[in-house]
């Protein structure tokens, strides 16, 4: 028997390394367009005060169900129109737990949108059920896949607002497809909850889909509420099943201090409609500014704006960092000779229009440089 040793394996499969820029460039503060703190609550004094008070008394260890967890779950369920809720220490645990509760047989089917996040898809792999994909935002493609698999429980999974491109899922059509084919619909609403819809109800409110049409909803306590953890909302029966799964697989709830601070953050998110309005105004301003500079800009209904630009993603990230701008970049092209990069710009309610203008102008200039075959970085910088 001959097996490769560890050093050989590491040499065969090196990880791609992107240039790492310092957080401060030329003594200038970095403008952060990669933060998930959409509503600007991560540093709110009331949220931090609640966190500090409970952390001082009870520490930050994840634990069992408490009164603070019960209050948080009840408030979220009442706000979003579900029967009950269950909180988790991490988003990955919430995504895994709800799929473990629903998909327990090998012949069960989990059907994913092609651009769902990797964490959602990896959770499906761990359940051991069959995994299929349908084309991005294509309800007819989802229906075709369901027709090909008439046996076993079927779960249709879609992000509400896609992280990959910032677009909204056709949830009303997907719910009709799920109902027609006796499937269940799981909506992962991490990037829309609290920030989309007049009341902050996320993609369900934005598309006019009632909670009763969804088997389960997964939301994050990080992206809109500035904390850590996640919550699954569903029927009382499924939440009871999640409690059993949580006990079996050791899925803890967030620390009590996080649950207490999250109650404050949820109240602020519901009350301060100006935060959502501000986000919409900033998003529209950035889209208009980029368009006026000659960029092709897709419509963005939420705080995520994705742009496809020519060039290497690592060089784009480094070039923007040289201009004190932090964004998320990823390769999106299939031709190595003509690399393409997707820029993901994440806005918060605390950004200023002058900062957006600086971002738009820097992107437009770098985009012009790549089209003219001018290197984004000088040889010494690359």
N, C-alpha and C positions, 0 to 999 in steps of 0.2 A: 504494500500500500504506500502510495506517495501522495502526500498532501502539501499544498503550498504553505510556506511559513508566513507569519504575519508581515514581515518586511516586504516580501515579494508581493503580497496582496495589496499592501498600501502603495507600492510603486506602480502596480498595474492600474489602479483606479484612483488617481489623484483627484482631489476636489478642485473645482475651478475657483480661483482666487480673484476677487475684485480689488481694485486699488482702494486702500483705506485712507481717507483724508482726515486730518485732525478736526475736532469739533470747532476749533477757532482758527481762522485764517487771517493773517495780517492784523491781528488784534481786533478783528471785527466779529460781532456776534453772528452766529449762523441763523438764518431764517429757516425754520423747520416746516417743511411741507410733506413730512412723512409721519407726523404724529396722528394717532387714532383718537386723540382727545377732541372730538368734533365740537362739543358744546362748551369747551373750556372749563369743565368742572373739576379737573384733576387737581387744581390748586385753589379751589374755592374754599374760603375760610370756614364756612359752615361744614363742608364735607371733611376737611382736615381736622376740624375741632371734634367732630363726632368720632373720627377714626382714632385720634390721640386719646380721648377720654376712655374709650372702651379698651384700647390696647394697653393703657396704663393699668387698668383694673384686671383684665382677663388675658392679656398677651395676644400673640398673633398665630397661635397654633390652630390648624383646621380641626374641627371637632364635630360632635353630633348635633342633632337638631336642637335649637334653642328658641327662646321667645323672639329674639331679634330675627332669626331666620324665618320664623312663622309670619312675622309682621311683613317682612320684605316680600315673601312669596305671595301672601294674601293681597298686598297692594298691587303687585304686578299683575296678578290674575284678574283682579277687579278692573284695573285700568285697561287691559288689553282684551277683556271679554272672555277669558277662559275659566274653567271650573276650578283649576288648581295649578300649582307650580312646584318645582323642585329645583333648588339651587345646587351649584357645584363649584368646587375649588378652581377648576380650569375649564376653558372652552372645549378642549380636546376630550375631557371626561364627559361633558354634557353630550357632545356629538356621539361618542361611543355608547353611552348608557342608553340613549333613546333608540339607537339601532339594535342594541343587544336585547332590549325589551320587546321589540317588534319582530325581529328577524331571528328565529330560533331553529329553523329547519334548513337543510341543504337545498331543498327545492324552492325555497323562498327567493324572491327576486328584488334586488335594489337597483333602481334605475336613476342614473345621475345625469344632470346637464353636463355637457362636455367641458364647461369652464368652471364647474364647482371646485372649491378649494381642495387641496391635497389632504387636509385634515379630515374632511368629510369622507373622502374616498378611502383613506386609510382605515377609518372606523369601520367601513363596510367590509374591507378585507378581513378585519379581525372577527367579524361575526361568522364568517365561513359560508355565507350565502352566495348566490349567483350575483354577479355584478355586470351591468350593462350601461352603456352610455347612449344618449341621444344628442343630435346636433344642438348647438347653442341656441336657446330660446325658441326651439322648434317643437311646438306642442303636437304637431302632426307626426313628427319623428318619434316622440314619446308614445303616442297612441300605437304606432306601428310596432314598436318594441313590445308593448304590453300585449298586443294581439299574438305575437310570436311566442309568448310565455303564459298560457292560460292557467297553469297549475301553480299552486303555492301562493302564499301571501305576497303581494306586490307593494313595494314602497317607492313612491316617486319623490325624489329629493331635488330641491332647487334652492339656491340662494335667492333671497328677495331682491337685494341689490348686489350685483356681482362685483366682487373685489377685482376680478381680472380686467374688466373693461368699464366699470361704473354704470352699467345699464340695468334697467329694471326688468325683472322676470315677468312673463305673461301669466300671472298667477290665476286670473279668472279662467283663462282657457285651460290651464293645467288642471285646475280643480274640476272642470267639466270632463276632461279626459280621465282623471282619476275616478270620478263618480261613474262614468260610463263603463269603465273596465274593472270596477270593484277593487280599485287600488286605494292606497292611503297616501296622503300628501304631507310631506315634511318640509317646512320652510325654515331655512337658516337665515335669520334676519339681522345678523350681526352689524351690518353697515348701514341699516336704514332705521332701526328702532331708535326712537327719541329724536331723530333729526329729519325724518320725512313725514309728510302729512301735517295737517293743521294742528292736530293735537299730539303729534309725535308718535302716532301709532305705527309708524314704519311702512313697509311695503304693503301690508294688508289694508291699511287706511288709504294709502295712495292709489291702490287699484280697486278699492271698494269691495274687497273680499271679506265676508264676515268670518269671525273666528271659528264658527261652527263648520266651515268648509275645510278646515285644516285639521289634520290628525294631531300634529304637534308643531310647536314654534320654538326655535332655539334663539336666544338672545344673549348678548355679551354684556357684562358689567363694566367692561373696559372702554369700549369705543365711544359710547355716548355719555357714560356716567363717570369715567375717569378713574375706575378702580380695577379690581381683579376678580375673575370668576365668570360664571355663566348661569343661565336659568333656562329650564325647559318648562313650557306651558302646554297643558293638554287637558283631557278629561280627568275626572277624579279616579276612574278605573286605571288609566294608564299611569298616572302619577303614583298610585299605589304599587303598581308593577315596578316602576322606577325605584321606589323605596326598597323593594326586594332585591332588585338588581344591584342597587348601591351597596346593600349590606353584603351581598354575595361577592362582589368584585372590589369592595373597599373604595367606593367613590365618595370621598368626604365632601361636606359642605365647606364654604369659605369660612375663614375665621370670623368669630362673632363681631369683632371690630369692623371687618369689611361689610358684614350684613347691616350693622348699624349705620355706617357711613353711606351705604347704598340707599338706604331709606331716605336719607337727606338728599342725595343726588337725584333720586327719582322724583321727589317732590319738586325740586328746583327745575328739573327737565320738563315736568308737566306744567309748572306755573309760568316759567320764563319763555313764553312764545317768541320773544324778541330774539332769542338765541337762534332759533330755527329760521326766523325771517332774515336775520343777519347772514346766516350761512347761504341762504338762497341768493341774497343780493351779491355776496362776494363771489359765488359760483358764476352768476350771470355776468358780473363785471369781468372776471378772468376769461370767460369764454369769448366775450365781445372783444376784449383787448387782444387776445391771441388771434382772433379772426381778422382784426384790423391790421395785424402785422403779417398777414399772409399765411397763417397756419390753418390746416384743416382740423377743425375741432368738432367732435361728436357732441350731441346734446347730452348733458349730465343732469339727471333729476335729483342727485344727492350731493354729498360732500366730496365724492371721488371724481376726478377728471383724468382720463387716460388719453395719452397722445402717442401715436406711432411715428417715430422719426428715424431717419437713416443713421447708421453708425453703430459702433460697438457700445454695449451697455456700460461696461466698466469705464470707458473713456468719457461717456456722457456723465456718469456719476462723479468722476474726478473733476471734470471741467466745470460742472455746476458747483462742486464744493470749493473750487478755486474762487468762485464768485460768492462764497458764503451762503450757498443755497443747498439745502438738504432735501432730496426727493428719493423716491423708490424707483429703481430701474431694473428692467429684466429684458433679456433677449426675446424677440418675438418673430424673427425671420427664419426661414428654412434654408436659405441659400448662403453658405459660408462666404462666398465671394462678395455678396451684397448684404452685410449684416444689418438688421433692423433692431431698434430698441423701443420698448414701451415705457413711457414715463408715467408713473402714477402720482398724481398730485392730490394730497389730502389736505383739505381746508379745515380751519377751526373758526369758531365765532369770534376769536380774539385777533384774527389777522386784520391788517389794514389794507386799504386799496392801494396805497403807495407800495406796499410790499408785494402785492400781486402784480403791479406794473413792473417792478424790478424783475420778478420771476419771468413774466411774459417776454420782456425785452431780451433777457439773457437766453431764453430758449430759442427765440426767433433768430438771434444772431448766431448761435451755435448751429441751428438748423441750416441757415444760409451757408455757413462755413462747410458743413458736410456735403451740401449739394454742389459746392464749388470745389470739392476735393481738397479743402484746406484742413489739415489735421486739427482735431479738437484740442490736443495738447502738444506742446513743443517737445522735441525729442528728449530733453532733460527731464521734463515732467512725466512723460510716458514711462 
